[in-house]
Amino acid sequence: MKIVSSLLSFVVVTLTFASLSWAEAPAPDKIGVVECDDFLTKYEACLSSKVPEASRAALKQSLDQTRTSWKQAAANEQTKGTLATACKQATDSAKQTTAAFGCTW
């Protein structure tokens, strides 16, 4: 049963990727702005590996809200250009605030 389930998952993923063009929009969890995607990847790694469980949920919720906001900004040509700077600032701020947890950037 487990093998069948794994095989079915593989087929679905393979068919999904086969139907996509490489020129399409970024993956659903990506913003499409390098600085923002880097921030999200590093912050998530910090959350999952360094932040105590008691604090993790609130920080994860905040990160999810940030991701949603950045996705909306990236979808708007008038605001997309501001994201690189905003994400660099978020990274600088997060470096300081997550240092107490032992996170490295």
C-alpha positions in Angstrom: 0.0 0.0 0.0 2.8 2.4 0.9 4.6 1.7 -2.4 1.4 2.3 -4.4 0.9 5.6 -2.6 4.5 6.6 -3.2 4.3 5.6 -6.8 1.0 7.5 -7.3 2.5 10.6 -5.7 5.5 10.3 -8.0 3.3 10.1 -11.1 1.2 13.1 -10.0 4.4 15.2 -9.4 5.9 14.1 -12.7 2.8 14.9 -14.7 2.5 18.3 -12.9 6.1 19.2 -13.7 5.8 17.9 -17.3 2.8 20.2 -17.9 4.6 23.3 -16.6 6.8 25.7 -18.6 10.1 26.8 -17.1 9.1 30.4 -18.0 6.1 30.4 -15.7 5.7 32.2 -12.4 7.8 31.2 -9.4 6.8 28.3 -7.3 3.9 28.9 -5.0 6.1 29.5 -1.9 8.4 31.8 -3.8 8.0 35.6 -4.3 10.0 35.9 -7.5 12.4 38.5 -6.0 15.8 36.9 -5.1 16.2 39.0 -1.9 12.7 38.0 -0.7 13.1 34.4 -1.5 16.5 34.3 0.2 15.0 35.9 3.3 12.1 33.5 3.4 14.3 30.4 3.0 16.8 31.5 5.7 14.1 32.7 8.1 12.2 29.4 7.8 15.4 27.5 8.4 16.0 29.5 11.5 12.4 28.9 12.7 12.6 25.2 12.2 16.0 24.6 13.6 16.7 27.2 16.3 13.5 28.8 17.6 11.9 27.1 20.6 8.6 25.4 19.9 6.8 27.8 22.3 7.7 30.8 20.1 7.6 29.1 16.7 3.9 29.3 16.0 3.6 33.1 16.4 6.7 33.7 14.3 5.5 31.3 11.6 2.2 33.1 11.5 4.0 36.5 11.1 6.2 35.0 8.4 3.1 33.7 6.5 1.5 37.1 6.6 4.8 38.7 5.3 4.9 36.1 2.5 1.3 36.9 1.5 2.0 40.6 1.5 5.1 40.3 -0.6 3.3 38.0 -3.1 0.7 40.7 -3.5 3.3 43.4 -4.0 5.2 41.2 -6.5 2.0 40.7 -8.5 1.6 44.5 -8.9 4.1 46.0 -11.4 3.9 49.4 -9.5 5.1 47.9 -6.2 7.3 45.0 -7.3 10.3 47.2 -7.8 10.2 48.2 -4.1 10.5 44.6 -2.9 14.2 44.0 -3.2 15.0 46.9 -0.9 12.2 46.0 1.6 13.4 42.4 1.7 17.0 43.5 2.3 15.8 45.6 5.2 13.8 42.6 6.5 16.9 40.5 6.3 19.0 43.1 8.2 16.4 43.3 10.9 15.9 39.5 11.2 19.7 39.1 11.6 19.5 41.1 14.7 16.3 39.8 16.1 17.1 36.1 15.5 20.7 36.3 16.8 19.3 35.5 20.3 18.2 32.1 19.0 21.6 31.4 17.4 20.4 31.8 13.9 23.1 32.6 11.3 22.5 34.4 8.0 
